[in-house]
Amino acid sequence: MGNTAAVVAGYVRAAGTRFVFAYPGDPIIELMEAMRALDVEVVPGSREGTAVFMAEAQGMVTGRPGVCLSTLGPGSTAIVNGVAAATWDRVPLLAISGQIDPGREDVVTHQVVDHTLLFSPVTKWAGRIHPGSADAVLRKALRLAVAERPGAVHLTGSAETFAAPAPDIPVTPPPLDGAAGGVRVHLATGGPDPTAVLRDARRPVVLAGAGAVRCEASGALARLAEAVGAPVVVSPMAKGVIPEDHPLYAGVLDMACHQVLWNFLAGCDLVVAAGFDPVELIKPWSLAVPVLHVDTTPNTDQVYPSACEVVGDVAAGLDWLADGWRGEPRWTERDIAAHRDRLRMSYYAGRVAGRLNPTDVIDVVRANAPDETVVTCDVGSHKLLVGQGWQARRPRGVLMSNGLSSMGFGLPGAIAAQLTLGETPVVALIGDGGFAMAATELRLAVARQLRLAVVVFCDGSLNRIELKQRALGYPGTATRLDHIDLVALAGSMGCDGVRVSSVAELEKATAGLAGLNRPLLIEARIEPAQYEAQF
């Protein structure tokens, strides 16, 4: 294998990674060279904070660890937010930072930060690479990153460590399947049998979360829902786990129209929580409805009580429940369609006639984007509408940060998704605040000749905070954004750029989404009144 850097690069490549995202620095020069030698391309971000978001998006798309590299000191501190995002968003990520040689770390202060103390609160493990144990450390890091629930792992290595000879041990990557096969049934003392609980329910609803996506449970989810006649509500990061044109689809929890969804759940008599992770909850769980917990992990969060748990692979758990089902469908499609009509009416509330509303942007882009398009979404008022209104047709088709919910993800996430997916079209839906945090990454999209579309919802404010200030009777403070000419910015970076302020203009601008030959930046001058009506 040669040196320690080659061992690290060998494990990264064996894990199926073809891109690592980085901002270069002295301690990782040897590691970057080892990556290059093994045909693992090092893709430089404009800064470490966006490079780590690219790695997170890579993990979202593939289900395998995304990888980012940073230097020591300010490089390592700059990736903390993205590392935390991966952990709270339940995305496998391997972050590697350079460091001063261990022999000097205790006596040198320039650019030296204790990485164990820095990263332990926001990762599943913060470890260190040593020449003699690099193979074991990389196996542990990769396995931990994907193990349920997945998240970020951080490793530290110095220039001396990466250059040092390593034992000649074959690369043996660990299994990168996070969920265990089969199911185990956990009952509270004297608790009922899960199949009996489901059979006794008259109005059950399935609440599917990101765990169902990770377990590729779409088929099992549809099978159970169709057998039971149960509507399916999904969490935002599980969009597409059931096609949103399916007659049993019932909406997205805690996005726009949240009260419609909570009222709907309050009217059922059993919630089957299938891979649902409370990390996505924005509103506190206040339902008095019994919950049947089906997940890869026991119900240790206890955000909701559950008298019985089906623990293991979510798809296997749902299939097991479907196999045990005896009875007639509990809901009619007419009942669920009536609920969806209420949801639709709430979603479009507050539209201003003759103006470009946020829901208009979502509808027009969805209609003109190819069916297989993957969309990334940043954080802000627009995310709540995208989360509810963008029609997802397959898992991993909508990428967003909804655990940590960090702004600045949308553009770097779209770039990484396009690099990873190749010919699959990618669209980024971003607020003007989130776009400003990462706008310079457009030059990377141009340099890589990516054909992605970036749609910026421009209302000149940090709307979510401004609305909350207004609700408290306060004037807006620090929430107004200076205007940026995005068309001029696009041209300066080699992108196509267009400004729109009406539905007709947006339809014209997006008519060619299927045939882009370079990045397209759309400055959508929206009417924000709909946000206030929604939230």
N, C-alpha and C positions, 0 to 999 in steps of 0.2 A: 504493500500500500504506500510506502514512502513515509511522509511526515503526517503529523496529526491533522493538519488541514485536509489532506487527502482522505483520511478516514471520515471526517465530518462530511465532506463533499460526496463521498461514496454513499453514505447513508441517506443524504438528501436526495441524490439521484435514484437510489433504490426505492425510496418512498414514492416515486412517480413524479417528482417535482422537476419541471423543466425551466422554470423561472424563479429566481429569488430577487427580492426587491431590497434596495440598499441605498445608503448614502455613504460614500467611501470614507475611510480614515486609516491612519497608520497601522493600528494593531490588526486590522483585518485584510491587509494587502495579500498576505500569503493565502488566506482563506478564499478570497475572491479569485486568485489565480488557480487554486485547486478546483473551484467551481467551473471556471472557464475550461480547464483541461478536460473536464468530464462532460462538456457540452451542456452544462447548466448555466443558462444565461443570467448574468447579473444586470438587472434593470434598475438604473438610477432614478430615484425620485428627486423632485426639487428640494425636498427636505425630508428628514427622517419621519416626521409626523404623517406625511402622505404616503411614504413608502410602506409603512406598517399597515395603513388602511388597504393598500393594494394587496399585501399578503393576506389580510383578513378576507378580502373579497375572493381571493384565490381559494382559500379554505372553504368559503361558502359555496362556491361553484362546484368544487370537486369532492368535498367531504374528506379530503386528505389535508395534512398540515400545510398551510401556507407558510412561507419562510421569509423572514426579513433579517437584514444585517445592519448593524450600526457600529460606530466607533465608541470610544469611552467617553466619560464625562457628559458634555452637553448632547452628544449623540445618543447615549443611553437614556438620559432623562427625557429627551424629546420623543421617545417611542412609548413612554409609559401609558399615555392616553390610549393609543391604538392597541397596546397589549391588553390593557384593562377591557377595552371594547370587545376583543376576541373572547375573553373569559366570560364576560357578562352576556355576550351574544351567543355563547356556546359554540364557538367556532374553533377548530383545531389550528394552532399557530405555534411555530417554532421561531423564537426571536433569539438571535445570537449577537452579543455585544463584545467589542474589544475591551481590553483592560490593561493596565500596567502590569508588569511582571509580578507574580505573587510575592516574590522575595522583597519587593520594595513597596508593596501596597500599604503596609502599616506605617511607613515613615515618609512617604511622599504625599503631598496634598494637592498638587496641581492637577486638575481634571480627574481626580480620583473620587468616585462615589461608591459606597458599599452597595453592590448590586443585589446582594442577598436581602438586605434591608429594604432596598428600593422596590424590588419586584415581588417579594414574597406575598404582600397583601393583594396583588392583582394577577397572580398566576396560580397554576396548580402545583408548580415546582420551580424554584430558582436554583439551578445547579451550576457546577463548574466543570470545564473540560480539562482533563489531565492526559498527558500522552499515554500513560499506562492503562488507563481505563476509558479512553475515548469511545471505544465500541460499546461498552456497557452503558455509558452515559447517554449516547445517542439512541440506543434502543429504548432506554427508559423514557427519554424525552418524547420520542415519537409515539410510544405506546400510551403514555400519560395524556398526551395532547388529544388523542382520539377517543380515549376511554370515557365512558359515560360518567357525568356529563362532560362533553369535550370543552377545551379551553386552551389558554396559552401556557407555554412553558418557556422559561428564559434560561439561556446558558451564557456563561462568561468564559472568555479565553483571551490570553495575551498573545502578542506577536511571537514571543519566545515559545509559548506552548504550541502554536500553530506550525512553527518551523521545526519543532523537535521531532526526532524519529518516533514512530509508533510501532508497536508489535505487529507482525505480519499475520493478521487474523482476517479471514474472509468476512466480507460484509454480510450480515445476517439480519435483515430488517424484521421487526416484529410484525404481528398481525395488525392491520390498520382498520379493522372492523370494530367499531366502538361497542356495539350492542351484543350482549350474550344471546346465544340461541336458546329456544325453548322458553317456558314460563314457569314461575313459581307463584303460588297463591298464598298470600299472607292474610290471615284473618285476625281481627281483634278478638279478644277473649269472648268466646261464645258468638262470634260474628257469623253472619250468614254466608252461604255459598254465592260467589259472584254471579253465576248463571241464574240462580234463583232470584237474586236482586234484580237482574235485568228483566227476567220474565215477569216479575211482579209489577214492573213499572208500566204505567198507562201512557205517560207522555215523556219518554226519555229523549234527551238531546246529547249528541256527541260533541265534545269540545276538543278539537284536535290541535296539537301544538307541534313545535319544531322537532320534538323527539320522534314523532310519526314520520317526518320527512327524513330524518337521519336513518331510520329503520326501513325506509322505502316501503312504507305501509299503505300507499295509496290504494292498491288493489284490495287489501284486507279491510281497509276503512270503508270503501264503497260496498264491499260484500256485506259487512255487518250492518251498515246503515240501510242498505236496500232490504235485507232480510227483516230487520226490526221495523223498518219504516220510520227511521229516526232522522231528523234534520241534523246537519253538521255545521257547527260554528267553528271557525278556525282562528288561531292567533295570527298576528301580522307576519311573523317570520315563518309561518306554515302556509302562507298563501300558495295555492296551486296544489296542495296535497290532495284535494278533491277539486276537479274542474269547477270553475265558478259559474258555468252554465249547466251544471248538474241539477236536476229538479229537487234534490235534497239539500243543496247548498243553502246556508242560512245567514251568511255574513261573517264579518271580521270583528272580533272582540276588541274593545278599547281603542278603536280608531274613531273617525267621524260617526255620528249617529250612535254614540256609545250607549245612550240611555235606552234606545230601541232594543239593542242587543241584551242589555242587562234585564230589561223588563221581560223579554222573551225567555231568557234563562230562568227568571224568577217564576214563570208560569209553567215550567216543567216539573216533573216529580222525580227525576234522576238525571244527574250529569255524569256521562261517561267521559272522564278526562283522559284522552288518549295521547300520551306524550306531551301533555300540556305542562309548561314551565311557568310558575308564578313570576319569574323574572320579567315577563312581558306585561304584567299587570300595571296599569296606570292608576286605575281606581281600586280602592280596597275591595277585597272579596267580601261581600255582605250577604250572599245568598244563604238561605236556610235550607236549601235543597240538598238531599243526600248526594254523595259523590262516590262513584266507583273509579278508583285510581288504577290506570293502566299505563305503566311507564317502565323505562329501563332501570329506574332507581326507586326505592321505597319512598313513601310520602314523608320524607324527613323535613320538608319545609313547613308542613302543617299550617299553610295558609288557609286550607280548608280541611275539615275532618273527613276521614274515610274509614268506614268500618271494615272494609276489605280491600285488598290490593292485588292486582295481577302484575307481577314484576318480572321483567325480562324483555326480550325483543318485542317491540310494540306490535309489529305485524303478526307475530306468532300469538300474542295475547288477544288481538282482535279476531284472528281466525279461530282461536279456541272458544271465544265467546259466541262466534257465529255458529260453530259446530254444535254448541249446546243450546242454541235458540229453538224454542218451540212456541209457536203462536202466530197470530196474524199481525200484519203491519200496524203500528200504533198511530201513525200520523197519516193523513191523506195529503197528496200533493197539492190539493186545493188550499189546505190550511197553511202549508209552507209558502205557497205562492202569495197568499194574502199577507203573510209576514214580510215577504220580500217587497211587496208593493208598499208597505208602510216604510220599510227601510229606504226604498228608492225615493219616496216623497220627502223623507227627512234629509236624505243626501243632497237633493237639489234645492233645499230651502235656502232662501237668501240670495238667489241669483238676481242680478240686475240686468234688465233687458237692454240690449244694444251694447253691452260692455263685454269684455273678455273676462269671464269668471274662472276661478281655479278649476271647477269641474268641467268647463269647456275645454281647457287645456288637456286635461286627462282624457276626456272623451275623444277629442280630435286626434291626439297622438296615438291612442290605442287603436282607433279605427284605421289609421294610415300606416301603422307599424306592421311589419310581417307577423304572422301568427306566432312564430317561434321566438320573437324578440324577448330578450332578457332586459329587465329594467332595474336600475339602481335608484335608490331614493335617499335623499339627505334628510336631515331632521329639521322640523319646523311645522308651522300650521299646514303647509301643503302635504306633509307626510301623512297626516291623519286622513286627508281626503284621498290621497293616492292609495293608502292602505285599505280603504274601504272600496274605492271606485275603480281602480285598475283591475280589469278582468284577467286573472291569472289562470292559465290553462294547464300548467304542469308544475311539479315541485322545482324549487331552486330557480324559478323564473322571475322572482322579485327578491332583490337583495337589499336589506336595510339593517341598520343598527337599531334594535329595539329592546336590548337588554340594558346596555349603558346609554344608548341613544345619543351618540356623539355626533355633533355637527362636523362637517368637513369630509364625510365619508363618500358622498355621492360621486364626485368626479374621479378621484383615484380608484374607487371601487369599480366604476365603469371601465376604466382603462385596463385594470387587471382582468376583469371579466372578458373583455374583448380579446386580450392577449391569450387568455387561457382557452377560450371557446373557439377562436379562429373565425370561421365564417358566420357564426350565429350573430344576428344583429343585436346591438346593445344600445339602449337609450338611457340617459341619466336625467332624472327629474329632480331639480335642485332649487332651493330658495336663494335669493340674492345674498343673504348672509352666509350660508354654507358655501356658495360658489366663491365668495371673496376669500375664504380661508384656503382654497386650493386652486385658484384660477390659473396659476402658472404651470400647472400640470398639463394644460392644453398643449404646451410645446412638446411634451412627450408623446401625446396622441398624434400630433403632426409628424414627429420624427419617425414614429412607428407605422405611419400611413394607416392609422385606424379609421374605420368608417362609422364611428359612433356619432350619435346625435346627443347634444347637451341642451336641455330645455330649462331655462332659468325663469322661475316665477318671480317677477320683479314688482315689488310694492313699496320699496324704499324703507322697510322697517323690519325689526325683529318682532314679528307680529304676535307670536304667542305671549311674549313678555309684555308687550304694549297692551294687549287685551286684558291681561291680569292686572296691570297697573290701573287701567281704566276701571275695572270692576271694583277696585279698592278706593276709587275716587281720587287717584293720584294722576298728576300729569305724566306724560311720557318722558322718561329719563334714560338717556344712553341707548335708546332703541331705534333712532332714525339712522338710516344708511345714506351716505352720499351717493349720488348717481354716478354710475360708471357707464361709459359708452361701450357696451359689449360688442357692438358691430365693429367699431374701430379696434377694440382689443382683439377680436377674432382675426381681423385682417393683419394686425401686426404680428400674429403668431402663425400665420399661414393657414388659418381655418376659413371656411365659409361662414358668414354671419348675416343674420337677418333680424330686424325688429318687427314685432307684430303687436297690434292692440285690438284686433277684432278676430272673430271666429273665421271669417273669410280669409284674412291674411294668414292666419295660422294654418288653415287647410291648404293654402297655396304653398306655404313654406315646408309643410310636411308631406306633400304629395309624392316627393321622390325619396322617401326614407329607405325604400328597398334598394335604391341604386346609388347610394352615396359612394364617392371615391376619395373623400377626405373628411375630417371632422366638420360637423355643422353645429354652430352655436346659435340658438334661438333666444333672443331677449323678448320674453312674453310679458308685456306691460299689463298686468292683471288689475281687476277691480277687487280689492280685498274685503268688500262688505260681506261677502259670503262667509268668510272666516268668522266674523262676529256672530252671524246667525247660527253657525254650527257650534261654536264653543262657548 
